[in-house]
């Protein structure tokens, strides 16, 4: 897999190396205190569904109640219309599609994106049962060097495309990362695919439940040297009524 390095102030939306030696989604925002309230999971309530609409089709995504800080923040921004008109500004085939940078709204062609934020971060909410399978919704963040707590960007997110991973590869990744994949997780990574090298390093807070083919369509577009699509891909995100 292509390995890119994160270089602050030089390539704002590039990749950082992590402890697995793989590439990772990042933002280049300052470390700020979160504004979201700390809430508990709504164990007995249905999961909120959001719709991401693009020129390539619509995706329905359920937000996990097990990650309440990320869930509530995302719902808040969607209600405000924060994401409407923003771009999928960073696209890498067999990896992920990333958006949510407020600076991408009406951005000039070729402009480097990836450093915008709403002005706060979200504390990490890692769970061993929420992992980076294809279709996973997760939060981008600054690299470990400046963000040892692995706090998430207040608005930037990515949706995993990834690719199938063999059991041998998963075993080696798990050994390097110090984690153990369950049999169910291994089956998903072996068949559906994903980005297992990001597990327990980036907060997964939802998953695509309809429109998985839209990820593949967006991931296949032509991009420039900064992985920005050559033709803008705008999003609109709305809440689905329960």
Order of alpha helices (4+ residues) and beta strands (2+ residues): beta-beta-alpha-beta-beta-beta-beta-beta-alpha-alpha-beta-alpha-beta
